[in-house]
């Protein structure tokens, strides 16, 4: 689990790598929100491979989506590792928040290409 920065095609991308520890994921989401508040035009690559969602985390993500993604924004978030039940939860998140700036991808290269396009 980590928050790091990477460069791709001359653009900075915030990489959020979520893991299995629920408390860490909750903390990372708070940290991502703080960074997003101070970086207009932020590009985010969120890696959910190997994670499991809890009800508490889903509620927090929905609140985050309402705050950061339901209105006009130029933040883009590419998500990888959305498989199985997480696909259903992801679709529900998009429907609930109206988030038009987050998309799921099968692989990291596809996600990075979309972010910088």
Buried (B, 14 or more C-beta within 10 A) or exposed (E): BEBEEEEBEEEEBBBBBBBEEBEEBBEBBEEBBEBBEEEEEBBBBBBBEEBBBEEEBBEBBBEBBBEBBBEEBEBBBBBBBBEEEBEEBBEEBBEBBEBEBBBBBEEBEBBBBBBBE
